[in-house]
Amino acid sequence: MIAQRKLGKNGPPVGRIGYGAMVLEGFYGASLDDQAIRTLRHAIETGMTMIDTADAYGNGHNETLLGNAVKPIRDQAFLCTKFGIVFDEEETGSDVPTGWGFSLNINGTPEYAAKCLEKSLRRLNVDVIDLWYLHFPDPKTPIEETVGAMAEAVHGGKVRYLGLSNVTAEQVRQAHKIHPITAVQYEYSLWRREAATTLLPTLRELGIALVPWAPLGSGFLSGKVNKLEEGDFRANNPRYSEVNLDLNRDRFAPLLDISEELYLTQAQLALAWLLHQGDDIFPIPGTRKPQRIDENAQAAEVQLSKDVLRQINELFPPGIAEGATLV
């Protein structure tokens, strides 16, 4: 069972490693609902109590899937969902380029937040959401207005804690003045380390947990990605282009050598390194396979020496991965 730790200054205890449910929507390959539900329940039973989803994943289907999975074990799960990406063609929003060959339609208005909350509650089949994130900030709506509307949901008893995702340190400060922020999601892993210098210091000053999304580089750091299947969402990621994938595979090849010396898998070593960056860091790797959940969970028990950590930091400095990032 994965050990628990308090989520930020004002949050509850949750598993040191959580679970990202986006992978259950076919972004990285086909996924069947029955198998997905078994995988979700296994994650919770293993101690990955913080389960992360978003209303945009599968146009709401992922929330419904999660709601069905946790219904008999609701008291064991810490449910997190996000809003802000518009997937309903009848809704408006702000166009936000991603650099991945597509744009996102983002709406952070109080009116849209209220509508999203009610829909998420219905799909999740719960009376209260444990942690509610703004998925992306809306460039046309001050973040103070968005968080003000989110705070009303807390005061109304429909949400327990608030979070932000894909934001800057300054946006975190602005939001935190309106209502305490418990956690911030941002991409952070061995192949994207910028958050440690640009965002994490502010979070630590304010007592906010960092929840790294793509803690295994969307699977790259597992060492098992050689070719993407047709329809794989990662094909949009410049780091997964044919040329860059080869470059990145060469640059990160020493990671396998270190993991073998320590009798770990590459994924376990990458997750263990991330956990060693601070007790306020809660990665949320996703997988469609229960056996991978067990493998990831074991990373929470790994102790890396100062020499190993120094070696990893020297071999894989910030910026070593080739290709643009999402935010």
N, C-alpha and C positions, 0 to 999 in steps of 0.2 A: 504494500500500500504506500503510495507516494505521501511523503510528509507534507503537512500544511503549514502555511505561513500567512500572516495578516496581509491583506491586499491594500497597500498604502497605509496612510495614517488613520484614515477613518473607515476602512473597509473591514470585512469579515475574514476569517481564515479560509483559505482555499488551497487546493493542491498546487505545489510548486510548478508543476507542468499542467497546462490545461489542454483542451482539444479544440481544434479549428474545424468546424463542420462544412466549410465551403467545398472541400474535396468530394463531398457526397452528392454534389450536383452535376457531376459529369465533366467538370472543368479539366480534370487530368485523366479522364477515361471513364468508361461506363460504370454506373453504380446502380444497384437494385435496392429498392426501398427496404425489403425485408432484411437484407444483409446490412444495410445502413443502420437500421434500428438496433440490430445485434451489436454492431460496432460501437454505436453510441453508448449503449448500456454497459458494454465491456469497459469502455473508457472511464465511465463514472465509477464502476466497481473497482477499477484499478487505482482510483484516487484522483483522476483527472476531473475534478468536480466542476471546474470552470469551463463551461461549454459555450463556444462562441459561434454565433450565426449572424445573419443580417437579412433585412426584408428584401434586399435586392438579389440574394442568392436563389436562383431558380424562380425568380418572380414571386417570392413568397413561399414556394414549396419547401425550402429548407427549414423555415420556421415551423411549418406544419409537420414535417418529418420529425423535427426535434420535439415538438409537443407530444406526438404519439409515443416517442421513445421514452420520455421522462415521466409520462403520466403515472405509472405505478411506483416510481421512485423519485417523485418531485422533491421530497425533503432532502435528498442526497445531492441534488444538482444545483449549481449556481449558474443561472441562465443569463447569458449576455446576448443582446442583439443590437443592431445598428440601423439607423435610418439616414436619409439624405440623398441617396442615389435614386433618381426618378426612373422607374421602370414601367409606369403606367403612361401610355401614349396620350392620355387625356390631361395629364398634369404638365405644368410648365416648370422651368428651372433655368439655371445658369449653365452655359456651355463651358466646360473645363477641360482643356486639352491634357492628355496624359503623357504624350511622348511615346506611347506604345501603339500608335497607328489608329487610335480612336479617341473620342472625347466622352466625358461623362456629363450627364445632365443632373445638376445638383440643386436641391431646394432645401434651404434651411429656415424658411419662414415659420413663424409661430403657428400659423394655420395649417401648414403642411405637417409640421411636427405632431400636432394634435391628431390629425387624421391617421398618420402612420402609427402612432401609439395604439390607437384603438384596433387597428388592423393586426398589429403584431400580437396584441393580447389575445385576440380571437384565434389567430393561427397557432400560437403557442399553447392555447387552451389553459391560460393561467390568469389569476387575478392581479398578479404583480410581477414585473420584470425585475430581476435582481440587479442588473447593470445595463444601462441604456446609453449607447454611444451615438454621437454625431459621426457619421461615416466619413464625410468630407465637409470642410467648411464651405459655405456658399459665399462666393466673392461679392454678391450683391446684397447680402444680409449680414449686418454686424453680428459677430459671434455672440456678443452680449445679449442680443435679442433672441437668438436661437436657444442659448443656455437658459435664458429667463423662462422661456416656454417649457423647456425640459424640467426646470426646477418646479414649475407648477405641477408637473406629473408626480414629483416626489412628495410635494405637500398634499396632493390628492390621494396618496397611498397607492398609486399605480406603478411606481418605480422606487427602488430602494437606493440605488447609487447611480451617479452620472459619470460618463466617460467621453473622451474625445478620440478621434482617429485621424491620422494624416494631417496633423497640425504643426504649426511652428511654436517655438518657445513663447513668443510674444502672444500668440493667440491663447495659449494655455493660461498665461497670466491674466489676460482680459477675462477669460471665462471663469477662472477660479475666484475672481472678485465678486462674481454674481452668485455662484453657488459652488461649494467644495467639489472638486473633481477627484474622483477616486483612482481612475486609471486612464492611461493614454496608450493607444495602439499606434505602433509605427514599425516599419520594416527594420529589423535589426538581426544580424547574424554575422558569421565570419566573412560572408561575401558582401555585406553592406553594414559598415560600422559607424557611419556618420552620426547616428543618433547619440552615440556616447559623448560626443563633443558639442553637438548643437542643441540637443534636447534634454538629455538625461540630467545635466547639472540643475536645470530649472525644476525638473520634476522632483529631484531630491530636496531641493530647497523648500518646495511646497508640500512635501510628503505624499507625492503621487506615484503610484506604481507604473512601471513600463511593461506593457504587454506586447512583446515582439510578434508581429505577424510574419509569415514566411521565415521562421527561425532556422529552417534547413534549406534556405534559398530555393523555396518552392520545389524541394526534392533534390536539387543539385548536390547538396552537401551529403546526401546519403551515399553518393558514389554509384548509384544505380541507374542514372538517367543517361542513356547513350543515344536514344532517338525518340522523338516525340510521335505519338500516334496522331492520326488525322483527327482534327477537331480539338486537339489539346489546347487549352487556353494559354499555356505558356509559350505558344508559338508567337504571341504578341510581344513577349518580353525580349528586348534587344539582347539580353544576356544569353538567350537561348537560340539566337540566330545560328545558322550553320557554322559561320566563321568564328563567332564569339564563343560558341559552346566548346569548340575545339581548343581555343586559347585558354578558356577558363578551366577546362579539364586538365590541361598541362600545368597551369599555375597552381592548382589545388591538389595535384598528384601527391605531394609530400604528406597530405593529411592522412592518406591511407597508410603510409609507412608508420606514422605516429600511432594511429589507432591500433594497428597490428601489434606494435611493441607493447601496448597497454592492454591487449586482449579485449578491445572494444570494437564495435562497428564504427564506421565513419559518422553515422548519424548520432550515435551515443556520444562520441567525442565532441561533435559540434554543439550538441545540446548541453553537455557538461561544461564546455567552455563558456557558453552563454550564461548558465546558472552561476558560474564563478565570477561573473561581472558584478554581482550584487544580489543581496537578499530581496531587493525590491523589483526583481525582474521575473516575469511569469510567462515564458514562451507558450505558444499554442500551436504545436505541430498538428497537422492533419494527416490522416491515412484512411484508406478504405479497408485495411486488413487488421484484424484483431492482434495477430502476432506482432505487427509493427508497433501497436500500442504497448505491448509488453516490453518490446525492445526500447522504445522511447522512455518508458517509465523507469527502467533500470538506470538511465542516465542521471536521475535525481540522486542516486546513491554513489556516484563516481566522485572520487576526490583526486583532483589534479595537483601535482606539486608546483611550486613556484618556477622550477626549471622548465617544466612542460609548458606552463602558461607563457613563460618568456619566449620559448621556442616558437610556439604558435603565433604569438604577437609579432615576432620578427619575420616569420615566413609569410604571414597573411595580413599585411598592414592595411589600413583603410585605403580604399581606392584600387585594390589589386584586381578586382573583378572587372572584366571588360563589358561595356554596354550600359545604356542609360537605365535609370530607375523610374518607378511609377510616380513618386512624388518627391 
